Every structure is written in structure tokens, then in C-alpha cells.
Amino acid sequence: MTDLKKEPYDFQPAYIALLESGELEKRAEQAFKHLENCDLCARCCRVNRRKTIRGTGCHTGERAVVHSFNPHHGEEAPLRGWSGSGTIFFGWCNLHCVYCHNGEISQKGLGHEVEPKELAEMMCELQDQGCHNLNFVSPSHVVAPTLAALFIAAGQGLRLPLVFNAGGYGSMETLALLDGVVDIYMPDMKYGDSQRARRYSHVSDYWEKNKAAIRDMHRQVGDLVIDEQGLARRGLLVRHLVLPGGLVDTDKVMKFISEDISKNTYLNLMDQYHPCYQAFKNPPLDRPITREEYKETLKLAEKHGLRRLDRRYRLD
């Protein structure tokens, strides 16, 4: 069973203290300065995204592209609760995964550009709909407009915890901007090998950058804290998508989490992989995972003492 350790937790989102001190507004201003020589993701392309020049990896300029926003009932149990996680799906992504199941959004940028004021209105509307948190999906490349929108929304009464739902290829510069802002980090750990990341996600140093980012995320927020109602309030939640053929070096990933992060890390070993986008051109990604492959993944987590798992699996 999933370890849903429930604790009393007097909650106030982290960013409120920064709002009251004036630091949140400063962080947004600093983030826009970073756009002028962009290092807001681990690609560190150094493009001036404030002059209508789009990032070489994210294809995004100064404004965020939003595909959709809505309560989402398919996230992990401590996030979705009974009223849903308030997701905002950003267009484009700094990773180019050949098997991406949201290719129209992440690789083709389906959506429309918004100003921070409009993004802030989305945040407040999700709160009004009763969502338990704000869940920013693929936000690494749009940290600047997101922080600007958060400053506006927090000033208008936004009080939901923030979930930073990212591919795990973030920069230390961005994490410094988010320190004390984000309540829940939910990064992917996609690979335990950068050569495979280069082939399948088109980035050269994923494993090294991913490990550094996860370490700093955990330093900022610690292990996942779940309140008496079963809702996540603060901490780290790691996702690891199981791919066919052992392509993700799960043993190395589990060993790193166990030894370098925490054996109490809340972990979602995702079993839902199915071929899409360009996967059919890249065997063995052209087939679903097998029951045996997934069971081996569970054994590896157990081998490394990781038992705090989100269990909603179809293959068991």
C-alpha cells in the first residue's frame, strides 16, 4: 500500500512570506533579467528572449504559451485529493523526447501566448474552483512570466501551494529564483545515463544536471509532507517513467535517490508508457512495457529501500 503518512500541518504557502517582504516581486524582476541572456533551463542557450528571439531549445520568447488550465484528477493521490490539482499546461518544453505523449503541446507549442496578468487570472480561477494546489506543467522555460503572474495573483488572495511539475532538466539559476517560492517539487528522473538522454530527449548532460537539480530541490523542501486530510503540502515527489528495454537505467536512479536524497522520497514509478509521437521510429520504444519489466522496476525500488510509492498501477 502507498505510505500516506498523515501529519498535522499548519499550512501557508511558501511564497506568502516573500510577498510580504517584497522579495517575490524582486524575484520576478530578476527572472526577466535572466531572459536577456537566458540560463533558465539547463540548455543555457544565452539567447535574449526579451527581444522576440526564442530560446534554442524551448522556442519561447518573453511570454508564456498556455495550452490549457483545469482541475486535473489524474495526478498522484496527495495532489489530486477530491477536488483535483489545478494544472496549467505550458506550451513547448526544454526537452525533445521522441516518445512524448503530449507532443502537440511540448514539441509544437499548441496554445496561445499570455501576459502575466492573464496567467494570474487563471491561477485565481483554479483556486475559486476548489483545486487543492497550483500545478505548473513543464514550467522551467517560463519561470519569469510565471513569477510575475504569481506576484499579481498572490496580491489578489492566491493561497494555494505551488507544484513545480518539470522534466528535471533545470538550471541552478532557476532553482535559486524558486527557493522559498515553490512548495512541492515534482521532477522527472528520466534516465540514469546521459547518452540515452541525448538519443531520446536530445540533451547532452541530463543525468548530471538532473542529479544536481534533485539535490537542490530536496534541500529546499525536504521529504513530502502530507496533512491529516491526505493532501501534499510541501516536499519532493519524484516521477520515473518505466520505458521498454531497460532504457532508463532504473537501478542507477533508485540508488541515487536512496543514497543521495532520502529513502523517504515519495516516488511514482509510472507504468503508463505507450508508443506515440516519434517512438515508432525508435525501437524498443515502439512497444508498451511488459508486466515483467514493471515488476523488475518495483523490485529495484525495494532493493534500495524505497517503499513510499504511489500505487495506481494497471500492470499489477
Phi, psi and omega per residue, in radians:
M1 nan 2.668 3.063
T2 -1.141 2.375 3.076
D3 -1.432 1.656 3.096
L4 -1.755 1.171 3.136
K5 -1.114 2.092 -3.047
K6 -1.816 2.280 -3.091
E7 -2.275 2.542 2.994
P8 -1.137 2.400 -3.045
Y9 -2.623 1.931 3.112
D10 -1.372 1.767 -2.894
F11 -1.719 2.320 2.858
Q12 -2.430 2.231 -3.104
P13 -1.002 2.576 -3.013
A14 -1.018 -0.639 -2.991
Y15 -1.235 -0.235 -3.111
I16 -1.143 -0.706 3.104
A17 -1.084 -0.676 3.122
L18 -1.226 -0.613 3.074
L19 -1.069 -0.834 -3.059
E20 -1.194 -0.492 -3.137
S21 -1.531 -0.159 -3.073
G22 1.543 -0.055 -3.085
E23 -1.261 -0.541 -3.114
L24 -1.098 -0.748 3.097
E25 -1.095 -0.699 3.115
K26 -1.111 -0.685 3.132
R27 -1.086 -0.722 3.109
A28 -1.088 -0.752 3.113
E29 -1.093 -0.731 3.117
Q30 -1.111 -0.685 -3.126
A31 -1.107 -0.703 3.100
F32 -1.163 -0.552 3.046
K33 -1.114 -0.662 3.106
H34 -1.090 -0.530 3.139
L35 -1.101 -0.413 -3.088
E36 -1.276 -0.303 3.089
N37 -2.616 1.193 -2.691
C38 -1.093 2.193 3.038
D39 -2.325 0.495 -3.037
L40 -1.442 -0.011 2.904
C41 -2.402 3.017 -3.030
A42 -1.249 -0.155 3.027
R43 -1.195 -0.554 3.076
C44 0.851 1.029 -2.996
C45 -1.337 -0.303 3.089
R46 1.119 0.387 3.062
V47 -1.371 2.560 3.023
N48 -1.501 1.638 -3.067
R49 -1.367 -0.039 3.093
R50 -1.529 -0.100 -3.127
K51 -1.975 0.736 3.110
T52 1.016 0.262 3.051
I53 -1.652 2.213 -3.045
R54 -1.573 2.582 3.138
G55 -1.023 2.536 -3.052
T56 -1.204 -0.423 3.107
G57 -1.775 -0.662 -3.017
C58 -1.669 -0.227 3.125
H59 1.005 0.486 -3.047
T60 -2.118 2.455 3.104
G61 -1.637 -2.377 -3.072
E62 -1.347 -0.555 -3.087
R63 -1.696 2.613 3.080
A64 -1.359 2.564 2.963
V65 -1.758 2.220 3.115
V66 -1.976 2.227 3.080
H67 -1.486 -0.806 -3.102
S68 -2.871 2.850 3.002
F69 -2.543 2.358 -3.066
N70 -3.019 2.809 2.986
P71 -1.165 2.305 -3.076
H72 -2.027 2.199 -3.074
H73 -1.857 0.231 -3.114
G74 -1.895 0.115 -3.140
E75 -1.417 -3.129 3.126
E76 -1.035 2.650 -3.026
A77 -0.911 -0.799 -3.110
P78 -1.214 -0.221 3.105
L79 -1.670 -0.756 -3.039
R80 -1.354 -0.522 3.135
G81 0.873 -2.350 3.125
W82 -1.953 -0.233 -3.110
S83 -2.000 -0.020 3.062
G84 1.642 2.753 3.055
S85 -1.622 2.280 -3.059
G86 -1.396 1.527 -3.026
T87 -1.501 2.442 2.942
I88 -2.113 1.962 -3.113
F89 -1.571 1.991 3.115
F90 -1.534 2.490 3.074
G91 -1.336 2.646 -3.108
W92 1.242 2.995 -3.088
C93 -2.821 2.668 3.105
N94 -1.505 -0.063 3.000
L95 -1.896 2.605 -3.141
H96 -2.127 1.160 -3.071
C97 -1.241 2.240 -3.079
V98 -1.219 -0.253 -3.107
Y99 -1.926 0.267 -3.035
C100 -1.015 2.252 -3.132
H101 -1.488 -0.054 3.050
N102 -2.092 0.739 -3.025
G103 -0.994 -0.629 3.132
E104 -1.097 -0.564 -3.133
I105 -1.509 -0.902 -2.976
S106 -1.393 -0.535 -3.052
Q107 -1.862 -0.350 -3.137
K108 -2.030 -0.060 3.028
G109 1.196 0.546 -3.127
L110 -1.079 2.155 -3.102
G111 2.603 -2.903 3.128
H112 -2.405 2.591 3.126
E113 -1.216 2.464 3.136
V114 -2.288 2.634 2.984
E115 -1.439 2.766 3.123
P116 -0.943 -0.615 -3.134
K117 -1.099 -0.720 3.134
E118 -1.204 -0.668 3.101
L119 -1.130 -0.678 3.090
A120 -1.085 -0.674 3.111
E121 -1.101 -0.635 3.083
M122 -1.110 -0.759 3.136
M123 -1.029 -0.831 -3.115
C124 -1.173 -0.608 3.122
E125 -1.152 -0.674 3.108
L126 -1.140 -0.637 3.047
Q127 -1.122 -0.754 3.141
D128 -1.095 -0.491 3.128
Q129 -1.395 -0.038 3.065
G130 1.595 0.204 3.138
C131 -1.095 2.619 -3.078
H132 -1.431 -0.337 -3.085
N133 -2.808 2.954 2.987
L134 -1.820 2.200 -3.008
N135 -2.071 1.782 -3.136
F136 -1.503 2.016 -3.057
V137 -1.735 2.117 -3.064
S138 0.998 1.058 -3.032
P139 -1.745 -0.044 -2.962
S140 -0.987 -0.693 -3.053
H141 -1.456 -0.124 -3.112
V142 -2.138 0.565 -3.134
V143 -1.082 -0.661 -3.087
A144 -1.101 -1.002 3.121
P145 -1.133 -0.489 3.120
T146 -1.190 -0.739 3.089
L147 -1.129 -0.687 3.108
A148 -1.102 -0.723 3.119
A149 -1.185 -0.667 3.125
L150 -1.090 -0.703 3.104
F151 -1.037 -0.752 3.126
I152 -1.149 -0.851 -3.052
A153 -1.160 -0.699 3.124
A154 -1.116 -0.629 3.081
G155 -1.173 -0.340 3.131
Q156 -1.733 0.120 3.048
G157 1.918 0.115 3.089
L158 -1.103 2.286 -3.128
R159 -2.430 0.367 3.125
L160 -1.456 2.548 3.009
P161 -1.136 2.588 -3.100
L162 -1.751 2.305 3.066
V163 -1.919 2.143 3.110
F164 -1.756 1.724 -2.975
N165 -1.785 1.656 -2.914
A166 -2.286 2.898 -3.120
G167 -1.352 -0.047 3.066
G168 1.489 0.168 3.136
Y169 -1.943 1.095 -3.066
G170 -1.830 2.878 3.139
S171 -1.738 2.714 3.095
M172 -1.176 -0.491 3.103
E173 -1.117 -0.752 3.105
T174 -1.156 -0.736 -3.137
L175 -1.104 -0.576 3.069
A176 -1.139 -0.660 3.104
L177 -1.176 -0.524 -3.062
L178 -1.610 -0.126 -3.121
D179 -1.099 2.118 -3.087
G180 1.510 -0.011 3.105
V181 -1.837 -0.866 -3.079
V182 -1.430 2.410 3.078
D183 -1.638 -0.736 -3.065
I184 -2.265 2.048 3.008
Y185 -1.616 2.276 3.096
M186 -2.247 1.329 -3.131
P187 -1.554 2.700 2.889
D188 -1.374 2.593 2.766
M189 -2.067 1.631 -2.963
K190 -1.383 -0.680 -3.016
Y191 -2.452 2.698 2.954
G192 -1.887 0.366 -3.089
D193 -2.669 2.175 -3.063
S194 -1.290 -0.437 3.112
Q195 -1.151 -0.690 3.087
R196 -1.201 -0.641 3.084
A197 -1.082 -0.655 3.107
R198 -1.103 -0.733 -3.087
R199 -1.264 -0.726 -2.964
Y200 -1.796 -0.296 3.107
S201 -2.225 -0.004 3.013
H202 1.087 0.666 2.965
V203 -2.282 2.588 -2.921
S204 -1.588 -0.397 -2.962
D205 -2.384 0.727 -3.029
Y206 -1.048 -0.857 -3.026
W207 -1.060 -0.763 -3.137
E208 -1.171 -0.806 -3.129
K209 -1.220 -0.631 3.138
N210 -1.120 -0.802 3.124
K211 -1.053 -0.776 -3.140
A212 -1.094 -0.721 -3.126
A213 -1.156 -0.774 -3.118
I214 -1.103 -0.706 3.102
R215 -1.015 -0.786 -3.078
D216 -1.269 -0.630 3.072
M217 -1.035 -0.796 -3.136
H218 -1.164 -0.648 3.064
R219 -1.018 -0.690 -3.086
Q220 -1.252 -0.778 -2.937
V221 -2.092 -0.237 3.118
G222 1.275 -2.906 3.100
D223 -1.201 2.736 -3.082
L224 -1.159 2.209 3.081
V225 -1.774 2.246 -3.132
I226 -2.077 2.290 -3.028
D227 -1.465 -3.076 -3.057
E228 -1.129 -0.336 3.112
Q229 -1.587 -0.015 -3.126
G230 1.512 0.270 -3.108
L231 -1.771 2.392 3.069
A232 -1.209 2.362 -3.131
R233 -2.070 -0.620 -3.102
R234 -2.840 2.516 3.035
G235 2.311 -2.990 -3.054
L236 -1.852 2.319 3.033
L237 -2.254 2.096 -3.054
V238 -1.841 2.357 3.051
R239 -1.879 2.417 3.094
H240 -2.376 1.903 -3.121
L241 -1.456 2.133 3.128
V242 -1.351 2.160 3.113
L243 -1.895 2.717 -3.125
P244 -1.183 2.654 3.042
G245 1.324 0.268 3.119
G246 1.138 0.539 -3.024
L247 -1.255 -0.245 -2.988
V248 -1.835 0.097 3.088
D249 0.882 0.948 -3.054
T250 -0.997 -0.649 -3.120
D251 -1.034 -0.735 3.121
K252 -1.170 -0.682 3.140
V253 -1.141 -0.811 -3.136
M254 -1.127 -0.681 3.117
K255 -1.092 -0.758 3.129
F256 -1.096 -0.831 -3.132
I257 -1.050 -0.788 -3.085
S258 -1.144 -0.770 -3.009
E259 -1.606 -0.542 -3.064
D260 -1.815 -0.384 -3.119
I261 -1.897 -1.473 -3.133
S262 -2.979 2.411 3.036
K263 -1.188 -0.231 3.113
N264 -1.643 0.251 3.112
T265 -1.134 2.294 3.060
Y266 -1.360 2.153 -2.932
L267 -2.245 2.284 3.025
N268 -1.918 1.861 3.045
L269 -1.566 1.757 -2.928
M270 -1.469 2.301 -3.060
D271 -1.869 0.118 -2.922
Q272 -1.573 0.205 -3.082
Y273 -1.020 2.319 2.967
H274 -2.506 2.570 -3.063
P275 -1.125 2.315 3.041
C276 -2.787 3.103 -3.100
Y277 0.973 -2.021 -3.105
Q278 -1.807 0.251 -3.062
A279 -1.075 -0.553 -3.073
F280 -1.184 -0.275 3.095
K281 -1.619 -0.013 -3.015
N282 -2.326 1.220 3.096
P283 -1.078 2.563 0.133
P284 -1.493 0.236 3.132
L285 -1.212 -0.069 -3.120
D286 -1.480 0.197 3.098
R287 -2.416 2.753 3.034
P288 -1.218 2.919 3.019
I289 -1.324 2.759 3.113
T290 -1.682 2.865 3.071
R291 -1.036 -0.685 -3.114
E292 -1.152 -0.710 3.116
E293 -1.093 -0.682 -3.124
Y294 -1.249 -0.713 3.108
K295 -1.080 -0.623 3.087
E296 -1.117 -0.637 3.084
T297 -1.094 -0.774 3.103
L298 -1.071 -0.677 3.114
K299 -1.115 -0.664 3.136
L300 -1.162 -0.689 3.074
A301 -1.079 -0.772 3.132
E302 -1.128 -0.701 3.118
K303 -0.964 -0.649 -3.094
H304 -1.684 0.217 3.033
G305 1.342 0.364 -3.137
L306 -1.716 1.885 -3.043
R307 -2.152 -0.004 -3.126
R308 -1.606 1.382 -2.963
L309 -1.932 2.521 3.008
D310 -1.498 1.954 -3.026
R311 -1.899 1.832 3.039
R312 -2.427 0.628 -2.842
Y313 -1.461 2.471 3.128
R314 -1.556 -0.297 -3.031
L315 -1.588 -0.168 3.135
D316 -1.265 nan nan
